[in-house]
Amino acid sequence: MSATYSHISDPVLKEQYEKVIAAGGRIAGPAAEELLTSRIGEDTLNWLKTNFFKTELELGHCLRAPAEGPCECDLYLRCSKFLTTSEYAPRLRSRLAREQQLAQDAVERGWPREVERHKAIAERICGLLADLGESAEPGPDDHC
């Protein structure tokens, strides 16, 4: 990875990289393995180097390149192009708390499919937090 990013010239992107990856930060999500094993094509990598901040989502980044066309859905937590970092852990924990609240509300309303949906999202977020080595318990910087 270091060899891949050693020629980053964009100072903001370089700072982000050094802050998260070079400093021992962890990444999670389906795209993490592809990124860590340098299986992302050179064209895609070059596009990401100049557009990384434009790919930000609520809980991470979408690594879908323009050549792949628009995303077909907003289920990005399971999308193969989704990537997140420890810096999003507070947002992930806040979203986890919200999904848990929504699941409880659905239980009280007798909506089993909504319970199932919110619990599945909560489980996925817990998995991402675990992959990042982060606790699922709310922290002092989390906003619920």
C-alpha positions in Angstrom: 0.0 0.0 0.0 2.8 2.4 0.9 4.3 2.0 -2.5 1.0 2.6 -4.2 0.5 5.9 -2.4 4.0 7.2 -2.1 3.5 9.5 -5.1 0.3 11.2 -3.8 0.6 14.9 -4.6 -2.7 16.2 -3.4 -1.9 17.5 0.1 -5.4 16.9 1.6 -5.6 13.3 0.3 -2.0 12.7 1.4 -2.9 14.0 4.9 -6.0 11.8 5.0 -4.0 8.7 3.9 -1.3 9.4 6.5 -3.8 10.0 9.2 -5.8 6.8 8.7 -3.7 4.2 6.8 0.0 5.1 7.4 -0.7 5.7 11.1 -1.9 2.2 11.6 -5.6 3.0 11.0 -7.8 0.1 9.8 -10.2 0.0 7.0 -13.3 -2.2 6.6 -16.0 -3.0 4.1 -16.0 -5.2 1.0 -13.7 -2.8 -1.0 -11.0 -3.0 1.8 -9.6 -6.3 0.6 -9.4 -5.1 -3.0 -7.7 -1.9 -1.9 -5.2 -3.5 0.5 -4.2 -6.2 -2.0 -3.7 -3.7 -4.9 -6.4 -5.2 -7.1 -7.9 -1.9 -7.9 -7.0 -0.9 -11.5 -4.6 1.9 -12.2 -7.3 4.1 -13.8 -9.7 3.6 -10.9 -6.9 4.3 -8.4 -5.9 7.5 -10.2 -9.5 8.6 -10.2 -9.8 7.9 -6.5 -6.6 9.9 -5.7 -8.2 13.0 -7.2 -11.8 12.5 -6.2 -11.7 10.6 -2.8 -13.5 13.3 -0.9 -16.3 13.5 -3.5 -17.1 9.8 -2.7 -17.9 10.4 0.9 -21.1 8.9 2.2 -22.6 9.1 5.7 -20.5 6.2 7.1 -17.5 5.9 4.7 -16.7 6.2 1.0 -18.0 4.7 -2.2 -15.1 3.5 -4.4 -17.3 3.1 -7.5 -15.5 4.7 -10.5 -17.4 6.8 -13.0 -16.8 4.2 -15.7 -18.9 1.8 -13.7 -21.9 4.0 -14.1 -24.3 5.2 -11.3 -24.9 3.1 -8.3 -28.0 1.0 -8.7 -29.1 1.3 -5.0 -28.4 2.9 -1.7 -27.6 -0.2 0.2 -24.0 0.8 0.4 -23.3 -0.9 3.7 -23.1 -4.2 1.8 -21.9 -2.7 -1.6 -18.7 -4.2 -2.9 -17.4 -0.6 -3.4 -18.1 0.6 0.1 -15.1 1.4 2.4 -15.0 2.9 5.8 -12.3 3.8 8.4 -12.0 4.3 12.1 -12.6 8.0 11.7 -16.3 7.1 11.0 -16.6 5.0 14.1 -18.6 7.6 16.0 -21.1 7.9 13.1 -21.3 4.2 12.8 -22.1 3.9 16.5 -24.7 6.6 16.2 -26.3 4.9 13.3 -26.2 1.6 15.2 -28.1 3.2 18.1 -30.7 4.6 15.7 -31.2 1.3 14.0 -31.7 -0.4 17.4 -34.2 2.3 18.3 -36.1 1.8 15.1 -36.0 -2.0 15.6 -37.6 -1.6 19.0 -40.2 0.8 17.6 -41.1 -1.8 14.9 -41.4 -4.5 17.6 -43.8 -2.3 19.5 -45.9 -1.7 16.4 -45.9 -5.3 15.4 -44.0 -4.9 12.1 -41.8 -8.0 11.9 -40.3 -7.2 8.5 -39.1 -3.8 9.7 -37.7 -5.4 12.9 -35.8 -7.8 10.6 -34.5 -5.0 8.4 -33.3 -2.8 11.2 -31.7 -5.7 13.0 -29.9 -6.7 9.8 -28.5 -3.2 9.4 -27.5 -3.1 13.1 -25.7 -6.4 12.7 -23.8 -5.2 9.6 -22.7 -2.0 11.4 -21.5 -4.2 14.3 -19.5 -6.2 11.9 -17.9 -3.1 10.4 -17.0 -1.8 13.8 -15.5 -5.2 14.7 -13.5 -5.2 11.5 -12.1 -1.8 12.5 -11.3 -3.0 16.0 -13.8 -0.5 17.4 -16.3 -1.0 20.1 -20.0 -0.9 19.3 -20.7 0.8 22.6 -21.3 4.6 22.4 -18.3 6.7 23.0 -17.9 10.3 24.3 -17.7 11.7 20.8 -20.7 9.9 19.5 -23.9 11.8 18.6 -27.0 9.8 19.2 
